[in-house]
Amino acid sequence: MKYKNAQDILPDKLLRELQQYISGGVLYVPSADTKKSWGEVSGARTYYKQRNEEIREKYREGCTVEELALNYGLSVEAIHKIV
């Protein structure tokens, strides 16, 4: 990302207003695009949703919390939160 001098692109009134908050500092201006929720881009949200549903189904079928924790590499407490 290339830095731009605010004096070159902002109107004087807006520049003076910004200078009251961050004179001489670096300011990040995020994109106006809508932000995606956690895991939407990488697919992690879908993966964990499917995994947790699988855990719930196995629990309903009679697997113990301890077995599920061992099989999925999770703590007993994590399994309790899922089921």
C-alpha positions in Angstrom: 0.0 0.0 0.0 1.4 3.4 -1.0 1.0 6.3 1.4 -0.6 9.5 0.2 -0.2 13.0 1.6 -3.5 14.0 3.0 -2.7 17.6 1.9 -2.7 16.5 -1.7 -6.1 14.8 -1.7 -8.3 16.1 1.1 -10.2 19.4 1.2 -8.7 22.0 3.5 -11.6 21.9 6.0 -11.4 18.2 6.4 -7.6 18.3 6.6 -7.8 20.8 9.5 -10.4 18.7 11.2 -8.2 15.6 11.0 -5.1 17.5 12.2 -7.0 18.1 15.5 -6.9 14.4 16.2 -3.7 13.1 14.5 -1.3 15.8 13.4 1.8 14.4 11.8 0.8 10.8 12.5 -0.1 7.9 10.3 -3.8 7.2 9.8 -5.3 4.0 8.2 -8.5 4.5 6.4 -10.3 1.2 5.8 -12.0 0.3 2.6 -15.7 1.1 2.2 -16.4 -2.5 1.2 -18.5 -4.5 3.6 -16.5 -6.6 6.0 -17.0 -10.3 5.9 -17.7 -12.3 9.1 -15.0 -14.4 10.7 -14.2 -17.6 8.7 -16.2 -16.7 5.5 -13.2 -16.2 3.3 -11.1 -19.1 4.5 -14.0 -21.5 4.9 -13.3 -22.1 8.6 -16.8 -21.1 9.6 -18.3 -23.9 7.4 -15.7 -26.4 8.6 -16.5 -25.8 12.3 -20.2 -25.8 11.7 -20.1 -29.2 10.0 -17.7 -30.6 12.6 -19.8 -29.4 15.5 -23.0 -30.9 13.9 -21.1 -34.2 13.5 -20.1 -34.1 17.2 -23.7 -33.4 18.2 -25.0 -36.3 16.1 -22.5 -38.8 17.6 -23.4 -37.6 21.1 -27.1 -38.2 20.3 -26.1 -41.7 19.1 -24.5 -42.5 22.4 -20.8 -41.5 22.2 -19.5 -40.2 25.5 -18.1 -36.7 25.9 -14.7 -38.2 26.8 -14.7 -40.3 23.6 -15.6 -37.3 21.5 -12.9 -35.2 23.1 -10.3 -37.9 22.3 -11.5 -38.4 18.7 -11.7 -34.7 17.8 -8.6 -33.6 19.8 -10.7 -31.2 22.0 -11.1 -30.8 25.7 -14.1 -32.2 27.5 -15.1 -28.6 28.3 -15.1 -27.8 24.6 -17.3 -30.8 23.8 -19.7 -29.8 26.6 -20.0 -26.3 24.9 -20.7 -27.9 21.5 -23.3 -30.4 22.7 
